[in-house]
């Protein structure tokens, strides 16, 4: 009964005209900045934070939350249409979504992303409402050793989902880990690998690295081809909505992705990102069914599962923020900033001292997801119109938006140079046949892994057995070893190579 009365209170708050208007503004803004390559939710929310001073606290947070999950959807749109992930968690969507667009199936890819996102968002919101207090107990059980083991598992998962040779995938992960070490040492505070550049003491920005490798690298690869051989989609776009066969394929994938995302989103530390990678790895492990397109060549399950996991993770990542006061990602850290602006202390007391804000925000998430579905499914045709723009006009626009987005993150010209350098690196990877997704995961998880490894060893006074004596940590490391053994088995290895043969 408590849950029903709390949700009634939440919907009462969310259904007021002012809050509905701000939820709509947030969703439209989020989708727009997700669709525009280079301008992510972090930069947008950071720029809009001063504008929330004049708004009521609930309306401000509802709008910022709308921008966040709107951008999750918009990021998948750009990933599918122009091979440019708007969000780090959309990296996996690029693999099959872009291949579907190349084959004229951009419409079904976008529709399955929208349907998966709505379903996962709804489930994530219900979980947040019903299980927020008990689920925080799960997060409490995770110490540094468990976090380190979880990240090792995530990196092994990245090897499993990487196309091409295992050696190249491991090499890319190691390169990502090394790039993640650039910056300031966690314990001593000494700058390392910064080459005397003060801008590198904070490390390489994730936005600059992702935009360079995926955005500029793709542009250079396209420009390196004669105009007659470049990607032309417009003439190939046929149906907009998924077929019955597509719906049968994506339904179980959406359910699996939602379950994974809901669980991993609760854990502070990149849960939504890990969920997207894990969901894709799971679908690939289950394999393509007879008559289905192989993974990496445009399988619709490779779009629906990670998008569902990503959205469910985005919703449940509010659990550690609202109940523990721990921001699990950069956007949640900005939400903490928005709360502080309005003199609200994030943490367990929000639920008791500010029930209107807590439950109003939860109810607005469901409304926001419904708005996104209503807004975006009819607009798929407009997004597909992006494909009719001649490449000679499209690529300067992408370069410009990437440069604006990267510059606005830190107001630093050095970041634009970094994007240029990684654009060239991305082109080299393309020529060498290396999959850059594991590099990105290694880069994101590297600093977190190092911090948790060193913290675990400090607490155990240098005793390495702490990783195998704690049950949760030992289980996660055991799963990582098992996954590695399975993927190295000759039968699995040969099937994996078959799945990644490029279509002629």
Buried (B, 14 or more C-beta within 10 A) or exposed (E): EEEEEBBEBBBEBBBBEEBBEBBBBBBBBBBBBBBBBBBBBBBBBBEBBEEBEEBBBBBBBBBBBBBBBBBBBBBBBBBBBBBBBBBBBBBBBBBBBBBBBBBBBBBBBBBBBBBBBBBBBBBBBBBBBEBBEEBBEBBEEBBBBBBBBBBBBBBBBBBBBBBBBBEBBBBBBBBBBBBBBBBBEEEEEEBEEBEEEEBBBBBBBBBBBBBBBBBBBBBBBBEEEEEEEBBBBBEBBEEBBBEEEBBEBBBBBBBBBBBBBBBBBBBBBBBBBBBBBBBBBBBBBBEBEEEBBBBBBBBBBBBBBBBBBBBBBBBBBBBBBBBBBBBBBBBBBBBBBBBEBBEBEBBBEBBEEBBEBBBBBBBBBBBBBBBBBEBBBEBBEEBBEBBEEEBEEBBEBBBEBBBBBBBBBBEBEBBBBBBBBBBEBBBEBBEEEBBBBBBBBBBBBBBBBBBBBBBBBEEBEEEEEBBEEBEBBBEBBEBBEEBBEEBEEEEBBEEBEEBBEEEE
